[in-house]
């Protein structure tokens, strides 16, 4: 599911020059001061997506939202309100994973607030006494965003295919099944040999998609459910060859 919603975003501005905070999908985030604007197709992410992108647990992401450590906006999905996170919040969560055992919550919140005015490479606090290198967190987040975007491109959902479960494009192979097999320890070579219709890239990104978009509720009934077998037969155990 592509969590992109139309939302009113609060952007901070100053009277001085604008400094670039982040760029993704040709959307620029600038340092400004209390200016509200309406952005369409703004990339916004669910807490579940954010957990995958930042490598935090879903509980940690929700706790950060509840405690207002990171900002969230309200959106709607299937008629239900849902909290959504923008790229600035994702960057804050990426830093949260690194700082949670080192900084107190109040100082982490100060760090996240300072992201608005931080140069691209370094965040400075306490008059320069504390400096945080932002280059590696930004690279890590950018890679996670690319992987999730590519995973969505490789997956389709069709009610006529596998009961509507997400499958890899051009195949009938369920994404979550491949992720489950990998979670059980199967190697990529064996996986690709068993399912020749999927590529190494599909196998690599299956866990990413499955974690970001977990299946909900009971498993869907397959088309053959409650149908009689096509044929039956009997065979002696002694006639079965053992490999």
Secondary structure, DSSP 8 states (H G I E B T S, - for coil): ---EEEEEEEEEE-SS---EEEEETTEEEE-EEEEEEEEEEEE-EEHHHHHHHHT--HHHHHHHHHTTSS--EEEEETTEEEEEE-HHHHHHHHHHHHHTTTS-HHHHHHHHHHGGG--SSEEEEGGGTEEEE-HHHHHHHHHHHHHHHHHHHHEE--TTSGGG--EETTS--BHHHHHHHHHTT--HHHHHHH-TTS-HHHHHHHHHHHHHT---SS----TTTT---S------GGGS---
